[in-house]
Amino acid sequence: MSKILVIDDEKYMLNAIKQFLEVNNFKVTTAQNGKIAYDILSKNTFDIIISDLKMPEMDGLTLIKKIKKTKIITPIIVLTAFGTMDDAVECMKVGANDFLAKPFKVDELLKTINKLLRPKDSDHKGIINKKLNMIGESPAFRSVIDLAQRIAKEDIPVLLLGETGVGKEEFAKMIHIHSPRSKGNFISVNCGAIPQELIESELFGYKKGAFTGAYDDKKGIFESGNNGTVFLDEIGDLPLPAQIKLLRFLENNTFLPIGDTKEKKVNIRMIFATNKDLKKQVKIKEFREDLYYRINIFPIYIPPLRERKEDIPLLIKEFIGSVNREIKVDSKFYKMVKKYNWPGNIRELKHFIERVVFLDNDNFLGIEDIPRDFYNNVHQKELIKSTEIDNFHKLKNEMIKTFEFSYFSNLLEQTGWNINKAAKLSGLSRKSIYQKIENLNIKKV
């Protein structure tokens, strides 16, 4: 079990990270500032250090500098608020291995941890960019990867199109990393998550005293992304007033912070993404036509998982590895999972695998490990839609087996695996019950 030291002066954040990591099979020690953490490190060893930047007594940057003067070689992940991005870059210069901007997604934290824990020479077929978890060998996936990597070198706006969960942000990061701006900041913004009244201040910043609560100057997203890349996700959710201000900015890359009298000019690359039909939004007057043509210079369509099902086994192996477990997977498990269309795409598959792995206790995933709600409600529908619809007898037998597995699993669970009670309730003999358990491979949970 890997050991992690988490350092943050906010108790809520500290406890939340601790609970999440413990659920994912890590042993966690906590500290509320750099001074306490340094004392702990002098007496203990860890596999990963996760540290906030702004803390009393000893901040994250000072802690990292002190650590690097010792023999401690533990990988360090820095947690930084948006306004302290420059400090995060400084931390990377003095020895931090990676950083996450608050608020971050917990699966991003887990991915970063496992990336640092994994040996540098580990690799397997199908990984296009392991750092970004861009995995797949299907023609549909490889063609869009090749296109994105080629356009990355051209300093023009990109519009990523695709359903929810296909990995648009990962593609945006890949474009940034393969671009001439790779040494600059990559800033990701979910347009739908910012309240309308805060959009202008978040994008363009403000001067001290511009409004009640503006106690200090604040850099906006565009200024902080200067010489780098800004990714505006869910651009279709941007309110119309904000669309007007964005359009003005895109015309010449200049903006006026709230309360300021002097315009600022930045040099950034814009990447946009949406899961909505922007043409339809233009027709119903929910998206400005002039803005649509401004951002739709180079569109890239990212295929949904149902159009690249041959990549599912590779993705499953990677997701299992990301939770720090060595688990074998039966071919029947892969076959069953590939019959589902995954409307939530890679994100849904990832959460499904995390759920299955969490419930597994024998380091082997077989068809019996598939949750009943997935097996019963989804698999039966997929059977009817399958290309085997013309084979009546085969389809009927598979559906009967599905029903029997569900029926006898529930029967045995309700009777506490009392074979006599199960036989009495079902009207079958004890011998028949035992045969069903063996033939259907039903295991006691």
C-alpha positions in Angstrom: 0.0 0.0 0.0 1.5 3.3 -1.1 2.0 6.0 1.6 1.0 9.6 0.9 1.7 12.8 2.9 -1.0 15.5 2.3 -0.3 19.1 3.4 -3.0 21.7 3.5 -4.1 24.3 6.0 -7.8 24.0 5.1 -9.1 21.2 7.3 -12.1 20.5 5.0 -9.8 20.1 2.0 -7.3 18.0 4.0 -10.0 15.6 5.2 -11.7 15.4 1.8 -8.4 14.4 0.1 -7.6 12.0 2.9 -10.9 10.2 2.7 -10.8 10.0 -1.1 -7.3 8.5 -1.1 -8.0 6.0 1.6 -11.0 4.7 -0.3 -8.6 4.2 -3.2 -6.3 2.0 -1.0 -3.6 4.5 0.0 -2.2 5.1 3.5 -2.5 8.8 4.2 -0.8 11.0 6.7 -1.8 14.7 7.0 -0.2 18.0 8.1 -1.6 21.5 8.2 1.5 23.4 7.2 5.0 23.0 5.8 6.7 23.1 9.2 4.7 20.2 10.6 5.2 18.3 7.3 8.9 18.8 7.3 9.1 17.3 10.9 7.1 14.3 9.7 9.3 13.8 6.7 12.4 13.8 8.9 11.1 10.7 10.6 9.1 8.9 8.0 9.2 8.0 4.3 6.4 8.4 1.7 5.8 7.5 -1.9 4.0 10.8 -2.8 3.9 14.2 -1.2 0.8 16.4 -2.0 1.2 20.0 -0.8 -0.8 23.2 -0.9 1.1 26.4 -1.7 -0.3 29.1 0.6 0.0 28.0 4.2 1.0 29.6 7.5 4.4 29.1 9.2 5.9 27.5 6.1 4.4 27.6 2.7 4.7 25.0 -0.1 7.5 26.6 -2.0 9.7 26.9 1.0 8.9 23.3 2.0 9.9 22.0 -1.5 13.2 24.0 -1.4 14.0 22.5 2.0 13.1 19.0 0.8 15.3 19.3 -2.2 18.3 20.2 0.0 17.9 16.8 1.8 18.2 13.2 0.5 14.4 12.9 0.1 13.5 12.1 -3.5 9.8 11.6 -3.0 7.7 12.9 -6.0 5.8 16.1 -5.1 2.4 17.3 -6.4 1.5 20.9 -5.8 -2.1 22.1 -5.2 -2.5 25.7 -6.3 -5.4 28.2 -6.4 -6.0 29.9 -9.7 -4.3 33.2 -8.7 -1.1 31.5 -7.6 -0.3 29.8 -10.9 3.1 31.7 -11.1 4.0 30.2 -7.8 3.1 26.7 -9.1 5.5 27.2 -12.0 8.2 28.3 -9.6 7.6 25.1 -7.6 8.1 23.1 -10.7 11.4 24.9 -11.3 12.7 24.0 -7.8 11.7 20.4 -7.9 7.9 19.7 -7.8 6.9 17.0 -10.2 3.4 18.2 -11.1 0.6 20.5 -10.0 -3.2 20.7 -10.0 -5.2 23.9 -10.0 -8.0 24.2 -7.4 -10.8 23.3 -7.8 -9.6 20.0 -9.3 -11.4 16.8 -10.1 -10.5 13.9 -7.8 -10.0 11.6 -10.7 -7.3 14.0 -12.0 -5.6 13.8 -8.6 -5.7 10.0 -8.7 -4.4 10.0 -12.3 -1.5 12.2 -11.4 -0.6 10.1 -8.3 -0.6 6.9 -10.3 1.4 8.5 -13.1 4.2 9.3 -10.6 4.0 6.0 -8.9 4.3 4.0 -12.2 7.8 3.1 -13.4 8.9 5.5 -16.2 9.6 2.6 -18.6 6.2 1.0 -18.3 4.2 1.0 -21.5 1.8 -1.1 -23.5 0.3 -1.2 -26.9 -2.2 1.4 -27.8 -1.0 4.3 -25.6 -0.7 7.4 -27.7 0.2 9.8 -24.9 0.5 8.1 -21.6 0.8 11.3 -19.7 -2.7 12.3 -20.8 -4.1 8.8 -20.7 -4.8 9.0 -24.5 -5.4 5.3 -25.1 -6.6 3.5 -28.2 -5.5 1.7 -31.4 -8.7 1.9 -33.4 -8.6 3.6 -36.8 -11.3 6.1 -35.6 -9.2 7.1 -32.6 -5.8 7.2 -34.3 -7.1 9.4 -37.1 -8.3 12.1 -34.8 -5.2 11.8 -32.7 -3.0 12.3 -35.8 -5.2 15.3 -36.8 -4.9 16.9 -33.4 -1.2 16.5 -33.2 -0.7 18.0 -36.7 -2.9 21.0 -36.0 -1.2 21.5 -32.6 1.9 23.0 -34.4 -0.3 25.6 -36.2 -1.1 28.5 -33.9 -4.8 28.7 -34.8 -8.0 28.3 -32.7 -9.5 24.7 -32.5 -13.1 23.7 -31.8 -13.4 20.2 -30.2 -16.8 18.6 -30.9 -18.1 15.5 -29.2 -20.4 14.0 -26.7 -20.0 14.3 -22.9 -17.2 12.1 -21.6 -15.2 11.5 -24.8 -12.2 13.3 -23.4 -12.3 16.8 -25.0 -10.2 18.3 -22.2 -7.5 15.6 -22.6 -7.4 16.4 -26.4 -7.0 20.1 -25.6 -4.1 19.4 -23.2 -2.5 17.2 -25.9 -2.7 20.0 -28.4 -1.1 22.4 -26.0 1.7 20.0 -25.1 2.5 19.4 -28.8 2.4 23.1 -29.6 5.1 25.8 -29.6 3.3 27.1 -26.5 3.9 24.0 -24.4 6.1 25.8 -21.9 3.3 28.3 -21.2 0.3 27.8 -19.0 -2.6 25.6 -19.9 -5.8 27.0 -18.3 -9.1 25.1 -18.5 -12.4 26.8 -17.9 -15.9 25.3 -17.8 -18.1 28.1 -19.2 -21.2 26.5 -17.8 -19.9 26.4 -14.3 -19.2 30.1 -13.9 -22.2 32.2 -12.7 -23.2 34.8 -15.3 -22.5 37.7 -13.0 -18.9 36.5 -12.5 -17.9 35.6 -16.0 -16.4 39.0 -16.9 -14.3 39.2 -13.8 -13.1 35.6 -14.2 -12.1 36.1 -17.8 -10.8 39.6 -17.7 -9.9 40.3 -14.1 -10.4 43.5 -12.2 -8.7 46.4 -10.4 -8.7 47.0 -6.7 -11.8 48.9 -5.6 -13.7 48.1 -8.8 -16.7 46.8 -6.8 -17.5 45.8 -3.2 -15.2 42.9 -2.3 -12.4 43.8 -4.8 -9.7 44.3 -2.1 -6.8 43.6 -4.5 -6.1 43.5 -8.2 -7.0 40.2 -9.8 -5.6 38.8 -13.0 -8.2 37.2 -15.2 -8.0 33.9 -17.0 -6.8 35.5 -20.3 -4.0 37.5 -18.7 -2.8 34.5 -16.7 -2.8 32.4 -19.9 -0.6 34.9 -21.7 1.8 33.1 -24.1 0.0 29.8 -23.3 -3.3 28.1 -24.1 -6.8 28.8 -22.7 -9.4 26.1 -23.1 -13.0 27.2 -22.9 -15.0 24.0 -22.4 -18.8 23.9 -22.9 -18.7 27.1 -24.9 -22.3 26.4 -25.9 -23.4 27.2 -22.4 -21.9 30.7 -22.4 -24.7 33.3 -21.8 -25.3 35.7 -24.7 -23.9 38.8 -22.9 -20.7 37.0 -22.2 -20.6 35.8 -25.9 -20.5 39.5 -26.9 -17.5 40.3 -24.6 -15.7 37.1 -25.8 -16.2 38.1 -29.4 -14.7 41.5 -28.8 -11.7 39.9 -27.1 -11.1 37.4 -30.0 -11.0 40.2 -32.6 -7.7 41.6 -31.4 -6.8 39.8 -28.1 -7.2 43.0 -26.1 -9.4 43.5 -23.0 -10.2 46.0 -20.3 -10.2 44.6 -16.7 -13.2 45.8 -14.6 -12.4 49.2 -13.1 -9.4 49.8 -15.2 -8.9 52.5 -17.8 -6.1 51.0 -19.8 -6.6 48.1 -22.2 -4.3 45.0 -21.9 -3.2 42.8 -24.8 -2.3 39.2 -24.5 -0.9 36.5 -26.8 -2.8 33.2 -26.3 -4.1 30.3 -28.2 -7.8 29.5 -27.8 -9.2 26.0 -27.8 -13.0 25.6 -27.5 -15.2 22.6 -26.9 -18.9 21.7 -26.8 -21.2 18.8 -26.8 -24.0 20.9 -28.3 -25.0 21.5 -31.9 -23.9 25.1 -32.3 -25.5 25.4 -35.7 -28.8 24.6 -34.1 -28.1 27.0 -31.3 -27.4 29.8 -33.8 -30.8 29.1 -35.5 -32.7 29.4 -32.3 -30.7 32.5 -31.3 -29.0 30.9 -28.3 -25.5 31.3 -29.8 -24.2 34.3 -31.8 -23.6 33.5 -35.5 -20.6 35.8 -35.7 -19.0 34.1 -32.6 -19.7 30.7 -34.2 -17.7 31.6 -37.3 -14.9 33.1 -35.2 -14.4 29.9 -33.2 -15.2 27.3 -35.9 -11.9 27.8 -37.8 -10.7 24.3 -37.3 -13.2 21.8 -35.9 -12.2 18.3 -34.7 -14.8 15.7 -34.0 -13.9 13.2 -31.3 -15.7 9.9 -31.8 -17.8 8.4 -29.0 -16.8 5.2 -27.4 -19.4 3.2 -29.3 -17.6 4.0 -32.5 -14.3 2.7 -31.2 -15.3 -0.4 -29.1 -12.1 -2.2 -30.0 -10.3 0.3 -27.6 -12.4 -0.8 -24.6 -10.0 -3.6 -23.4 -7.1 -1.2 -23.5 -9.0 1.4 -21.5 -10.1 -1.2 -19.0 -6.6 -2.3 -18.4 -5.4 1.3 -17.9 -8.3 2.1 -15.5 -7.5 -1.0 -13.4 -3.9 0.1 -13.3 -4.8 3.6 -12.2 -6.4 2.2 -9.0 -3.2 0.5 -8.1 -4.4 -3.1 -8.5 -3.2 -6.1 -10.5 -6.4 -7.8 -11.7 -6.9 -10.3 -14.4 -9.9 -9.9 -16.7 -11.8 -12.8 -18.3 -12.6 -12.5 -22.0 -16.3 -13.0 -21.3 -16.2 -9.8 -19.2 -14.7 -7.9 -22.1 -17.3 -9.3 -24.5 -20.2 -8.3 -22.2 -18.9 -4.8 -21.6 -18.4 -4.2 -25.4 -22.1 -5.0 -26.0 -23.1 -1.8 -24.2 -23.1 1.5 -26.1 -21.7 3.7 -23.2 -23.7 6.9 -23.7 -21.5 8.5 -21.0 -18.4 7.4 -23.0 -15.0 7.0 -21.5 -16.0 8.8 -18.2 -18.9 6.3 -17.7 -16.6 3.3 -18.5 -14.0 4.6 -16.0 -16.6 5.0 -13.2 -18.0 1.5 -14.1 -14.6 -0.1 -13.8 -13.8 1.7 -10.6 -17.1 0.4 -9.1 -16.4 -3.2 -10.2 -12.8 -3.1 -9.0 -13.9 -1.7 -5.6 -16.3 -4.6 -5.2 -13.9 -7.3 -6.4 -12.1 -9.4 -3.7 -10.3 -12.1 -5.7 -8.3 -10.0 -8.2 -10.2 -11.6 -11.1 -13.0 -10.0 -13.1 -15.4 -12.4 -14.7 -19.0 -12.1 -15.9 -20.2 -12.8 -12.4 -18.6 -9.5 -11.2 -20.7 -7.4 -13.5 -23.3 -5.5 -11.3 -26.8 -6.9 -11.7 -28.3 -3.5 -12.7 -25.9 -3.4 -15.7 -26.3 -7.1 -16.5 -30.1 -7.2 -16.4 -31.2 -3.7 -17.6 -28.6 -3.1 -20.2 -27.5 -6.5 -21.5 -30.9 -7.7 -22.4 -31.6 -4.5 -24.4 -28.3 -4.9 -26.2 -29.0 -8.5 -27.1 -32.2 -7.5 -28.9 -30.3 -4.8 -30.8 -27.4 -7.1 -31.7 -26.6 -8.4 -35.1 -27.5 -11.9 -33.9 -31.2 -11.0 -34.0 -31.7 -13.5 -36.8 -30.4 -16.4 -34.7 -33.6 -17.0 -32.7 -32.4 -20.0 -30.7 -29.1 -18.5 -29.7 -30.7 -15.3 -28.7 -33.4 -17.1 -26.7 -30.9 -19.2 -24.9 -28.8 -16.2 -23.9 -31.8 -14.4 -22.6 -32.9 -17.4 -20.6 -29.4 -17.7 -19.1 -29.5 -14.0 -18.2 -32.9 -14.4 -16.5 -31.8 -17.5 -14.6 -28.6 -15.9 -13.4 -30.6 -12.9 -12.1 -33.4 -15.2 -10.6 -31.2 -17.6 -8.8 -28.7 -15.0 -7.6 -31.5 -13.1 -6.0 -33.1 -16.3 -4.6 -29.9 -17.4 -2.9 -29.2 -13.9 -1.5 -32.8 -13.7 -0.1 -32.5 -17.2 1.5 -29.0 -16.6 2.9 -27.7 -19.4 0.6 -29.9 -21.9 2.4 -30.3 -24.5 -0.3 -33.4 -26.1 1.4 -35.2 -22.8 1.5 -34.2 -22.0 -2.1 -35.4 -25.3 -3.4 -38.7 -24.9 -1.6 -39.4 -21.4 -2.9 -38.4 -22.3 -6.4 -40.1 -25.7 -6.6 -36.9 -27.3 -7.7 -34.9 -30.1 -6.0 -31.7 -29.4 -4.0 -29.7 -31.1 -6.8 -31.2 -28.7 -9.4 -30.2 -25.7 -7.3 -26.7 -26.9 -7.0 -26.6 -27.5 -10.8 -27.8 -23.9 -11.4 -25.1 -22.5 -9.1 -22.4 -24.4 -11.0 -23.7 -23.9 -14.5 -24.4 -20.2 -14.0 -21.2 -19.7 -12.1 -23.0 -17.9 -9.2 -20.7 -16.9 -6.4 -21.6 -16.0 -2.8 -21.1 -12.3 -2.2 
